[in-house]
């Protein structure tokens, strides 16, 4: 394998790993904040791709209008998702009821999207285009790369950094962590659990939906985009369930392995990824980085 192919595979793997990491980061944030494992995370990414496709391709809105408008739709979707799947069931006698609700929501989102848009794949134009309207390519270290892959890496790093700073360094982030760790004490201090939970869900859906919009030009826009969640789950387990840093590292590893596996073992790339997952489950079941998961809000 020459350097050009190696570098191209590495960039492709890192870009897809970043998409998986955005899904995984949303998973970890929900687990930390409300103790819910969201099985509809991939479907939310898929819906985010469809929303972007409608705004950009069907309504043909310019980027400076469609991009902010899509963020508003993503936030509203997150609020609705919280009000339907978590809030009515937060005090259910059956503790895993909210988790089961996300499984039902996954089916509703998938089937509802297929009913509305049909089963035919849709395409969305790349964000970075050349003068002919085709996907822009750049020459980096003597290798021709799609600019979309580099943009995915840059946007994912920026978005995840902003989410991290919001949760770890800002006042609202401290409020959200306080509500997650000790609900009664937080409410006595005047912190609204409803507000902090709603903001968490909205941020998580915005995060994963941005990933859907970024990956949409690389793949066709179909309900099969929801399957990317399986890669994110694998990366989360490999990195360490409950650790954001571990999830990001694990997802990058999954993306790189997947990319290089296509060179010689294209038909078995999924088997290779999950073989690695099984090895980790056997020899290091707690993952690469062990982190404490906060109590349920």
Buried (B, 14 or more C-beta within 10 A) or exposed (E): EEEEEEBBBBBBBBBBBBBBBBBBBBBBBBBBBBBBBBBBBBBBBBBBBBBBBBBBBEEEBEEEEBBEBBBEBBBEBBBEBBBBBBBEBBEEEEEEBBBBBBBEBBEBBBEBBEEEBEEEEBEBBBBBBEEEEEBBBEEEEEBEBBBBBBBBBEBBEEBBEEBBEBBEEEEEBEBBBBBBBBBEEBEEEEBEBEEBBBBBBBBBBBBBBBBBBBBBBBBBBBBBBBEBBBBBBBBBBBBBBBBBBBBBBBBBBBBBBBBBBBEEEEEEBBEBBBEBBEEBBEEEEBBBBEBEEBEBB
